[in-house]
Amino acid sequence: MAEDAKKHARAMLDALGLDAEADPELGETPQRFVELLESMSEGLHADPPSMSTFDAGDSEADRPVVLTGLPFHSLCVHHLVPFFGTIDVAYLPAEKMTGFGSVGRVIDHYGAKPQLQERLVDDIADHIDEQLRPRGVLVRCRARQMCMELTGAQKTGRLISIASRGSLDDGPHRAELLSTFRQETTDR
């Protein structure tokens, strides 16, 4: 852990009047804060995961692969507070398909850095598109934003962001998948 980062975290707490002498629970807070930021920023320092693939075969060509309700958490780049929720992923295979665990690893990788929710869905969609070269990709993120809940408006709600590529930019498959995503959300 960077000693310099701990020193600056301690200085920030002191500047805010959060004194470890007055509240002994603050004694290890700089170290914990830096550890938290390091763990929630691992995606900045790691290579994106390779997705395991297998032949899609002819029978899968017109059926989308759909995963819904995949949990994630990330860090708002503006306020350095968490946002979290679920991500839905669908793709129309071309030649390759992937295991479900690969999709989870992609979500975890791109979630592990300070960012905007809109960037998160774009990064996931781009990675799946680059790795699988499917006919189309659709990624939907539904998240609670702690920056919205703790600052400014102080309202609880869900922000929905969608990214699509290829044949899922529009058309009947897109409408069907978005309807499926909405239904899955209400069934939970």
Buried (B, 14 or more C-beta within 10 A) or exposed (E): EEEEBBEEBBEEBBEEEEEBEEEEEBEEBBBEBBBEBBEBBEBEEEEBBEBEBEEBEEEBEEEBBBBBBBEBBBBBEEBBBBBBBBBBBBBBBBEBBBEEEBBBBBBBBBBBBBBBBEBBBBBBBBBBBEBBBBBBBBBBBBBBBBBBBEEEEEEEEEBBBBBBBBBBEEEEBBEEBBEBBBEBBEEE
